[in-house]
Amino acid sequence: MAIEKEERNFRIVGKTNVISESENGEWNLEANLVSWFNHPARLELRHWSPDHMKMDKGPRFTKEEAIRLRDTLVSMNIEEMDF
């Protein structure tokens, strides 16, 4: 079911994953498919309040960009990086 917030004119059309949660429980870093102003949905990485009433800015990716990002992360061998 899509979450609609008319005052911001967006719809979360696909909730994909909570990546992390803040210690105080006020914010979740999420990867979602979001449509703004009835445009095609894009993959977004944003901090959201648990009720999705507040959000922070974050990057947006088209499908092609998301695929390239995935491929880049896989090729970087992150498991062996020290950070």
N, C-alpha and C positions, 0 to 999 in steps of 0.2 A: 504494500500500500504506500502510495506517495505521500510525503509530508508536504503540506502547502503552507506558505506564509505569505499572504497577499500583500502585507505592508512592505515586504522586501521584494516581492515579485520573483520568488524562486520556488522550485520544487525539488526535493530530494527524490529522485526517481529510482535510485538503487543504493541501498546502504551496503557497503562492501566489508568494512572492517574497522574496529577500534584498534588503533596502533598502540596508544598508551593513554593512561589516565593520570591526572594530576593527583598529588598526594592529598589535597584537600577535597577532591571529588568535584571541583567546580568546572573543570575542563577535560575534554577528551580530544586527543588527536585522532581524527578519523579520515578514512579514504571513502568518499562517496561519489556517486554519479549525480550531478546537480545540473538542472536546467534553469537558466536565468532569462527572464523576459520572453519565455516560450521559445528560446533558441535550443538547438540540439544540446543534449547533456554532455558534460565533460567530466572527467575524473578530477576531483579536487582533494587536496590535502589541507585540512583546516582544523583549528581548535574550535570545538563546539561545546556549548553548555549541554548537560545531559538531556534537557528538554528541548534542545535545538531552537531556543528563543534568542540566544546570543551566539555570535561567531566572531572569529578573528580572520584576518586576511590569510591567504595561502595560495600556493601555485595551482594552476588549472592546466589540464592536459587533454588534447584531443586523443582519439583512439590511437592514431599513428604515433603521437608523441609518447603516450603511455607505453606502447610496445617498445619504442626505442629506449625509453627509460629503463624498462624491465631488462632488456638485452644488455644495456650498459652496466646495470647493477650486477647482473650475473657474471659478465666478463671481468668485473673488478675483483672478484674473489674476496668479497667483504669478510667472510669468516676468518680469513687469515690476516686481516688488517688490524693494526693496533690503534684504536681510537676510542 
